[in-house]
Amino acid sequence: MQTPVRSNPTVGSVSRKVMEVNPNLGVQDIIYIIRQSVMYEHGIKDGFTKTEVIDEKKALAMARATCSRG
């Protein structure tokens, strides 16, 4: 039985989508959003078996929230 392959979003693809939501974000803003959107799977955060996955929905929600700041 094969394990289904799941495609995880890349930093580049999430960065591009975040910039589409709010093109006024700076590099540090985008880095912050992506870091805050990382989930850890398959093990503990500081363990050898961790897998870091970007929660794309969370990143885009955070980017949308920056649009309402004024």
ABEGO torsion letter per residue (X at the ends): XBBBBBBBBBAAAAAAAAAAABAABBAAAAAAAAAAABBBBGEBAABAABBBBBBAAAAAAAAAAAAABX
